[in-house]
């Protein structure tokens, strides 16, 4: 298909702010330079986002609108409370302008992500984008588009793919992000956690390192929720139980990852590896049932995850969101919960080469033995010896 035909499929849904159009045209130019397939991808990305932006309504106005039902008003007031907390206690001025508007979505999720790995490796495929760098997932606004692309990858042969929906996404400060109706699937604690996480992405985002970004945001989220919950005994108990289950779940998956990594690095033939892989995944399912029955009193909240096909692509997501959470949480503690100081230090680290970033984060992780996800072999108690302010020579 030539570039003229490609352009015919590119449409703006509505004329929004000049800044939106400028960024959209920049993406279109990138697509023109990279080929027709990229034109189609960036077309759906821009059109999908603009369709969401076009349906925003101010939350304060909706709260004061007599036509807004009381349940929705309550949830919106929780949003305002979380944003005020983030601005006043977490050093997040982004809360002044983000999530102050609301969008009622028609679909199940605002965005669908495709993750892909070889069927004998846990290394996710990387996709690179203008402005934000490379990431281990590719997002689509329409579920069918994501499925079609995943099928295309699967047909390459020897690939594991996964398509999953997300309740939220961040534009990383390019636009003022709105609250989506999907946010309200979560309870009050979960809503606060989601907002803190998404705001953290606007505080710091490192191009080309999804694990750094998601671990940073998850650590800020956990720490912020714990700070917000101080004195709220009933909610603390619920959160601690939820966090324990989440940690148990992640540990279970990480154990499986470790087994698979050992298998894939072995000298076995490809067919032998795939056969052993199936056995390891079956054992994972059995271990989950034991965990549910023996430690969770039958709690079935993770059944949905295990009821779907399990493959390398799904397992690869675990490290993306959790690998450096203990390190970042320890760093926040060392900074005595001075969030702006922590943000500045983490930003300075983000400017270092990847090998150096990992070395520093490994040091911080080893000094945080209490975090349930920490799997470091040894720990020391002299956390004070690690500075809050990052130095390339530390």
C-alpha positions as CSV (number, residue, x, y, z in Angstrom):
1,X,0.0,0.0,0.0
2,X,1.4,3.4,-0.9
3,X,1.6,6.4,1.5
4,X,-1.4,8.1,-0.1
5,X,-3.6,5.2,0.6
6,X,-2.2,4.9,4.1
7,X,-3.2,8.5,4.8
8,X,-6.8,7.9,3.8
9,X,-7.2,5.7,6.9
10,X,-5.9,8.5,9.2
11,X,-8.7,10.6,10.6
12,X,-9.0,13.0,13.6
13,X,-12.3,12.5,15.5
14,X,-12.5,16.1,16.6
15,X,-10.4,19.3,16.5
16,X,-8.8,19.6,20.0
17,X,-6.1,21.8,21.4
18,X,-3.2,22.8,19.1
19,X,-0.8,20.8,21.3
20,X,-2.7,17.6,20.7
21,X,-2.7,18.1,16.9
22,X,1.0,19.0,16.9
23,X,1.9,15.8,18.7
24,X,-0.4,13.9,16.5
25,X,1.2,15.2,13.3
26,X,4.6,14.4,14.7
27,X,3.5,10.8,15.2
28,X,2.1,10.8,11.7
29,X,5.3,12.0,10.2
30,X,7.2,9.2,12.1
31,X,4.7,6.7,10.6
32,X,5.3,8.1,7.1
33,X,9.0,7.7,7.5
34,X,8.7,4.1,8.9
35,X,6.1,2.7,6.5
36,X,2.4,2.0,6.0
37,X,2.1,-0.5,8.9
38,X,3.3,2.2,11.3
39,X,0.8,4.7,9.8
40,X,-2.1,2.3,10.7
41,X,-0.7,1.8,14.2
42,X,-0.2,5.5,15.0
43,X,-3.6,6.3,13.4
44,X,-5.5,4.1,15.8
45,X,-3.4,5.3,18.7
46,X,-4.1,9.0,18.0
47,X,-7.8,8.4,17.1
48,X,-8.3,6.3,20.2
49,X,-6.8,8.8,22.5
50,X,-8.6,11.7,21.0
51,X,-12.0,9.9,21.3
52,X,-11.3,9.6,25.0
53,X,-10.2,13.2,25.4
54,X,-13.3,14.4,23.5
55,X,-15.7,13.0,26.1
56,X,-14.2,14.5,29.2
57,X,-16.3,16.2,31.9
58,X,-15.0,18.1,34.9
59,X,-15.4,16.0,38.1
60,X,-16.3,19.0,40.3
61,X,-19.1,19.9,37.9
62,X,-20.4,16.3,38.0
63,X,-20.3,16.2,41.7
64,X,-22.4,19.3,41.8
65,X,-24.8,18.0,39.1
66,X,-28.1,16.7,40.6
67,X,-28.3,14.2,37.8
68,X,-25.1,12.4,38.9
69,X,-26.0,9.4,41.1
70,X,-24.8,9.4,44.7
71,X,-22.6,6.3,44.3
72,X,-20.7,8.0,41.4
73,X,-20.4,11.2,43.4
74,X,-18.9,9.3,46.3
75,X,-16.3,7.7,44.0
76,X,-15.4,11.1,42.5
77,X,-14.9,12.6,45.9
78,X,-12.5,9.8,46.7
79,X,-10.6,10.8,43.6
80,X,-10.4,14.4,44.8
81,X,-9.2,13.2,48.2
82,X,-6.5,11.0,46.6
83,X,-5.3,13.9,44.4
84,X,-5.2,16.3,47.3
85,X,-3.2,13.8,49.3
86,X,-0.7,13.2,46.4
87,X,-0.1,17.0,46.0
88,X,0.2,17.7,49.7
89,X,2.1,14.6,51.0
90,X,3.8,13.0,48.0
91,X,5.3,16.1,46.3
92,X,3.2,15.6,43.1
93,X,2.1,18.9,41.6
94,X,0.9,16.9,38.6
95,X,-2.2,16.2,40.8
96,X,-3.3,19.8,40.3
97,X,-4.2,19.3,36.7
98,X,-4.4,15.5,36.1
99,X,-7.4,13.3,36.9
100,X,-9.6,16.3,37.4
101,X,-11.9,15.2,34.5
102,X,-14.0,12.1,34.0
103,X,-14.7,9.9,30.9
104,X,-17.4,7.3,30.8
105,X,-16.1,4.5,28.6
106,X,-18.2,2.3,26.4
107,X,-15.8,-0.6,26.1
108,X,-14.5,-3.0,28.8
109,X,-11.0,-1.5,28.9
110,X,-9.6,1.8,27.5
111,X,-6.5,0.0,26.1
112,X,-5.3,-3.5,25.2
113,X,-1.7,-4.5,25.4
114,X,0.1,-7.2,23.4
115,X,3.1,-8.9,24.9
116,X,5.2,-11.5,23.0
117,X,8.1,-13.8,23.8
118,X,9.7,-16.7,22.1
119,X,8.1,-19.9,23.2
120,X,11.4,-21.0,24.8
121,X,12.4,-17.7,26.4
122,X,11.1,-15.2,28.9
123,X,12.6,-12.2,27.1
124,X,9.8,-10.0,25.9
125,X,9.9,-8.5,22.4
126,X,10.5,-4.7,22.5
127,X,8.7,-2.1,20.5
128,X,10.1,1.4,20.1
129,X,8.1,4.6,19.9
130,X,8.8,8.3,19.4
131,X,9.1,10.4,22.5
132,X,8.8,7.5,25.0
133,X,11.4,5.0,23.8
134,X,11.1,1.2,23.8
135,X,8.7,-0.9,25.9
136,X,7.9,-4.6,26.3
137,X,4.3,-4.2,25.2
138,X,2.3,-2.7,22.3
139,X,-1.0,-0.9,23.0
140,X,-4.2,-0.8,21.1
141,X,-7.5,1.0,21.8
142,X,-9.6,-1.7,20.1
143,X,-9.5,-5.3,21.4
144,X,-9.8,-6.8,18.0
145,X,-6.9,-4.8,16.7
146,X,-4.8,-6.2,19.5
147,X,-6.0,-9.7,18.8
148,X,-5.2,-9.4,15.1
149,X,-1.7,-8.1,15.8
150,X,-1.1,-10.9,18.4
151,X,-2.3,-13.5,15.8
152,X,0.1,-12.0,13.3
153,X,3.0,-12.5,15.7
154,X,1.9,-16.0,16.6
155,X,1.9,-16.9,13.0
156,X,5.6,-16.1,12.8
157,X,6.1,-19.4,14.5
158,X,7.6,-20.4,17.9
159,X,6.1,-17.4,19.7
160,X,4.0,-17.0,22.9
161,X,1.6,-14.1,22.9
162,X,-0.7,-12.5,25.3
163,X,-3.4,-9.8,25.0
164,X,-4.6,-8.2,28.2
165,X,-6.8,-5.2,29.0
166,X,-5.8,-2.4,31.3
167,X,-8.0,-0.2,33.5
168,X,-5.7,2.8,33.0
169,X,-2.8,4.2,31.0
170,X,-0.7,7.3,31.3
171,X,0.3,9.8,28.6
172,X,3.4,10.6,30.7
173,X,2.7,14.3,31.0
174,X,2.0,14.9,27.3
175,X,-1.6,15.6,28.2
176,X,-3.7,16.0,31.4
177,X,-5.0,12.5,32.0
178,X,-8.6,12.0,32.9
179,X,-10.3,9.5,35.3
180,X,-11.8,6.7,33.4
181,X,-15.0,4.9,34.4
182,X,-12.9,1.7,34.6
183,X,-11.1,3.2,37.7
184,X,-14.2,2.7,39.7
185,X,-14.0,-1.1,39.5
186,X,-11.6,-0.8,42.4
187,X,-12.5,-0.1,46.0
188,X,-11.4,3.1,47.7
189,X,-7.9,1.7,48.6
190,X,-7.4,0.3,45.1
191,X,-8.5,3.6,43.6
192,X,-5.9,5.5,45.6
193,X,-3.3,3.0,44.7
194,X,-4.1,3.4,41.0
195,X,-3.9,7.2,41.0
196,X,-0.7,7.2,43.0
197,X,0.8,4.7,40.5
198,X,-0.2,6.6,37.4
199,X,0.9,10.0,38.8
200,X,4.3,8.4,39.6
201,X,4.7,7.7,35.9
202,X,4.4,11.5,35.3
203,X,7.0,12.2,38.0
204,X,9.7,9.9,36.3
205,X,9.7,7.9,33.2
206,X,12.9,6.4,31.7
207,X,12.8,5.9,27.9
208,X,13.4,2.2,27.0
209,X,13.3,0.6,30.5
210,X,9.8,-0.7,31.3
211,X,11.1,-2.6,34.4
212,X,12.6,0.5,35.9
213,X,9.5,2.5,35.2
214,X,6.9,0.1,36.5
215,X,9.0,-0.9,39.6
216,X,9.4,2.8,40.5
217,X,5.7,3.5,40.1
218,X,4.7,0.4,42.0
219,X,7.1,1.3,44.9
220,X,5.7,4.9,45.1
221,X,2.2,3.4,45.0
222,X,2.8,1.0,47.9
223,X,4.6,3.5,50.0
224,X,2.0,6.2,49.4
225,X,-0.9,3.9,50.2
226,X,0.8,2.9,53.5
227,X,1.2,6.5,54.3
228,X,-2.4,7.4,53.4
229,X,-3.7,4.5,55.5
230,X,-2.0,5.5,58.7
231,X,-4.6,5.6,61.5
232,X,-7.3,3.9,59.4
233,X,-7.2,0.5,61.2
234,X,-10.0,-1.2,59.3
235,X,-8.6,-0.3,55.9
236,X,-5.1,-1.2,56.9
237,X,-6.1,-4.8,57.7
238,X,-7.8,-5.2,54.3
239,X,-4.8,-3.7,52.5
240,X,-2.3,-5.8,54.4
241,X,-4.2,-9.0,53.6
242,X,-4.5,-8.0,49.9
243,X,-0.8,-7.2,49.7
244,X,0.2,-10.5,51.3
245,X,-1.9,-12.4,48.7
246,X,-0.4,-10.3,46.0
247,X,3.1,-11.1,47.3
248,X,2.3,-14.8,47.6
249,X,1.1,-14.8,44.0
250,X,4.1,-13.0,42.6
251,X,6.5,-15.3,44.6
252,X,4.8,-18.2,43.1
253,X,5.2,-16.9,39.5
254,X,8.8,-15.9,40.1
255,X,9.6,-19.4,41.3
256,X,8.1,-20.7,38.1
257,X,10.1,-18.1,36.1
258,X,13.3,-19.3,37.8
259,X,12.6,-22.9,36.8
260,X,11.8,-21.9,33.2
261,X,15.0,-19.8,33.0
262,X,17.0,-22.8,34.1
263,X,15.3,-25.0,31.6
264,X,15.7,-22.6,28.7
265,X,19.4,-22.2,29.4
266,X,20.0,-25.9,29.5
267,X,21.4,-28.1,26.7
268,X,18.1,-30.0,26.2
269,X,16.7,-30.1,22.7
270,X,13.9,-27.7,21.7
271,X,11.2,-30.4,21.9
272,X,12.4,-31.5,25.3
273,X,12.3,-28.0,26.6
274,X,8.8,-27.4,25.4
275,X,7.7,-30.7,27.0
276,X,9.3,-29.8,30.3
277,X,7.8,-26.3,30.1
278,X,4.3,-27.8,30.0
279,X,5.1,-29.8,33.1
280,X,6.4,-26.7,35.0
281,X,3.3,-24.7,34.1
282,X,1.0,-27.6,35.2
283,X,2.9,-27.6,38.5
284,X,2.4,-23.9,38.9
285,X,-1.4,-24.4,38.6
286,X,-1.2,-27.2,41.3
287,X,0.9,-25.1,43.6
288,X,-1.7,-22.3,43.3
289,X,-4.5,-24.6,44.3
290,X,-2.4,-25.6,47.4
291,X,-1.7,-21.9,48.2
292,X,-5.4,-21.0,47.9
293,X,-6.5,-23.9,50.1
294,X,-3.8,-23.9,52.7
295,X,-3.0,-20.2,53.2
296,X,-5.8,-18.2,51.7
297,X,-8.8,-20.0,53.2
298,X,-10.1,-20.7,49.8
299,X,-9.9,-17.1,48.5
300,X,-10.4,-17.3,44.8
301,X,-9.5,-13.8,43.7
302,X,-6.7,-15.1,41.4
303,X,-8.7,-17.8,39.7
304,X,-9.3,-15.6,36.7
305,X,-5.6,-15.3,36.1
306,X,-5.1,-19.1,36.2
307,X,-8.2,-19.9,34.2
308,X,-6.6,-18.3,31.1
309,X,-3.7,-20.0,29.1
310,X,-0.4,-19.5,30.8
311,X,2.7,-19.0,28.7
312,X,6.0,-17.1,28.6
313,X,4.4,-13.8,27.5
314,X,2.1,-13.7,30.6
315,X,4.9,-14.7,33.0
316,X,7.2,-12.0,31.5
317,X,5.0,-9.3,32.9
318,X,5.9,-10.2,36.5
319,X,9.4,-8.8,36.5
320,X,8.3,-5.7,34.6
321,X,6.1,-4.6,37.5
322,X,7.9,-6.0,40.6
323,X,11.7,-6.6,40.1
324,X,13.0,-3.4,41.7
325,X,10.1,-2.6,44.0
326,X,12.0,-3.6,47.2
327,X,14.9,-1.4,46.2
328,X,12.9,1.7,45.5
329,X,10.8,1.2,48.6
330,X,14.0,1.0,50.7
331,X,15.3,4.1,49.0
332,X,12.1,6.0,50.0
333,X,12.6,4.9,53.6
334,X,16.2,6.0,53.6
335,X,15.0,9.4,52.3
336,X,12.8,9.5,55.3
337,X,9.7,9.8,53.1
338,X,10.9,13.0,51.6
339,X,9.4,12.2,48.2
340,X,10.8,15.1,46.2
341,X,14.3,14.2,47.4
342,X,13.7,10.6,46.4
343,X,12.3,11.6,43.0
344,X,15.4,13.8,42.4
345,X,17.7,11.0,43.4
346,X,15.9,8.4,41.3
347,X,15.9,10.8,38.3
348,X,19.7,11.2,38.6
349,X,20.1,7.4,38.7
350,X,17.9,7.1,35.6
351,X,20.5,9.2,33.7
352,X,23.2,6.5,34.3
353,X,23.8,3.4,32.0
354,X,21.6,0.4,32.6
355,X,24.4,-1.7,34.2
356,X,25.0,1.1,36.7
357,X,21.3,1.5,37.5
358,X,21.0,-2.2,38.2
359,X,24.1,-2.2,40.4
360,X,22.7,0.6,42.5
361,X,19.3,-0.9,42.8
362,X,20.7,-4.2,43.8
363,X,22.5,-2.5,46.7
364,X,19.3,-0.8,47.9
365,X,17.3,-4.1,47.6
366,X,19.8,-6.0,49.8
367,X,19.2,-3.5,52.6
368,X,15.4,-4.0,52.6
369,X,14.9,-7.6,53.9
370,X,11.4,-6.9,55.1
371,X,9.8,-6.5,51.7
372,X,7.8,-9.6,50.8
373,X,9.1,-9.6,47.3
374,X,12.8,-9.3,48.2
375,X,14.7,-12.4,47.3
376,X,18.2,-11.1,47.9
377,X,20.6,-13.7,49.3
378,X,22.1,-11.6,52.1
379,X,21.2,-8.4,53.9
380,X,22.8,-5.8,56.1
381,X,21.3,-3.6,58.8
382,X,23.2,-0.5,58.0
383,X,20.7,1.1,55.7
384,X,21.9,4.5,56.8
385,X,25.1,3.8,54.9
386,X,23.3,4.2,51.6
387,X,22.5,7.9,50.9
388,X,19.2,9.4,49.9
389,X,20.9,11.6,47.4
390,X,22.3,9.5,44.5
391,X,25.9,10.0,43.5
392,X,27.6,8.2,40.5
393,X,30.4,7.4,43.0
394,X,28.2,5.9,45.7
